[in-house]
Amino acid sequence: MKQIPSVSDTLVVYGDFHGFSPEELFDHWVLPDLLTLWWPQIADNEPHEGGSYRFSWPDQNWYLQGSYTVFQRGEHLRFSWKWNHEPEVDEPIWVDVCFMAIDHGTRMSIFHGPYSDSEKDQVSHQGILEGWIHFGSRLAGLRVGETE
């Protein structure tokens, strides 16, 4: 996964995932058995537009929750993002994941935000960037090939 230079209020990263069709890569974002191979320890969700999700990391007593607002298999997934350990965040954070077929795989782009110019938000922005790079590498590692 690589960061695309963008405005300060939105994080944009992308990667090429060889060996995944857009539909397969999408499924790794929404099907609990596939999600837990690369991201949360526990995934409870309703994989459809309007459905909710709760991803848990019991060892840290963390969970991430939200709902799916766009659910177009193999094309576009949009969901809200709220951590239990960040109760002071009032405005919703959104994640858009877009999938595009390329030779031998899928290009996936993630748009994550909005963020303010505050120091706290910019620190969060950096942590999210590092997280997407880490977890994107884990996802890519499920198939032969590497992200670019």
N, C-alpha and C positions, 0 to 999 in steps of 0.2 A: 504494500500500500504506500502511496506517495501523496503528500499534500499538494494541492493546487493552490497557488497564491490567490487569495480571495479577500473580500472585505472583512473587517475585524469582527463583524457580528455573526458570521457564518463560517464554520469549519467545512472544508471540502477536501475529501480524499478519494483516491481511486486506485484500483488494482486490476490486473488482468489475471483471471483464474482459469488456467488451462485444464481441460478435462471436464469442465462443468458446462452443461447447457444452461441458458438463462433460467429455465424452469427448475432444474436441479439446484442451482445456487439459491434461488428464491426459497425453495423448500427447506434449505438449511437455516433459513431465518425464521421459519414459522412452525415447523414440525418439532415437537418436543424431543423426540429421540435423536433428531439430527442436530438441533440446537445445542444439546448438552455434550455433543462431541467436541465443540470448539469454543463455546461461550459460557453460559451459566451452568452452575452445578445442578440446578433444578429449574425446569421450565414448565410453568402452568399457564396455558393460554387457550384462547378461543380463536383459531386461525381463520378469520374472515373479517371483512369490513365491518366495523362496529364492535368487533370482539375485543376483549381485554387480554392483557398478559401480565404475568408476574414472574420475573426471573430472580432466583435466589442464590446466594452464596452463604450458606449457613455458618461456615467457619469464621466469617467476618461479621455475621449478623447483618448483612446487607441484602436489600432487595431493590429491584428496579421494576417499576410498574407503569402502565399506561394503556392506551387503546389504539387499535388500528383504524386509521381514517381513510387510507387508500390501500387496496389489496388487489393488485392486478398481477396475477401469477406470471413470473418471468419478465415483468416489465418494471413495476413500480410498487414499492411498499412505503407507507408513511405511518409513523406512530408517534405518540406523545411519550415523553421521557421524564420520569420523576423518581429520584432516589429517596429511600426512607431516611437516610442520614443527612439529607439536605432539606429540612422542613421549612427553612426560611425562603426558599425559592418560590415566588408567587406566580410568575409568568410561566406559561408552558414552554418547554423546550421540545423541539420537533426534530425528528430524524426522517430523512427521505433517502431511500436506497433505490437506485435505478440500475437496471440490468440491460446490457446490450450484447448481442451475439457478435463475436469476432472469430477469426480463424482459430480453430482448435480450442475454443472456450468462450468465456464471457468477460466483458469489462463491467466491473461494478463500481459505481460512484456513490459516495455517502455525503449528504449535506446535513449538517448538524448545527442547530442554533435556534433562536438568536442568542447572542452574547452581548453584554454591554461593554463599555470601555473600562469598567471598574477593574481594579487590580485582582479582586477575587474572581470575577468572571474570566479574566484573561489567564489566570492560573488554572481554572477549570478547563478552559479551552485547550491549554497545553496538555493537561492530563488526559482529556478525551482523545486528542490527537495520538498520544502515546498508546492509549488503550486500543484505538482502532488499528494502529499498525501492528500491535501485538496480536490481537484477536484475528485480524485479517490474515496474518501469517499462519496462525493455527488452522484457520479455515482452509487456506490454500494447501496446507500440508496434508489435508485429507485426500488429495489427489496428486498424481505425478505432475511436476511442474512447479514453478514459483511465480509469485506475484511480481509485477513490474511497476 
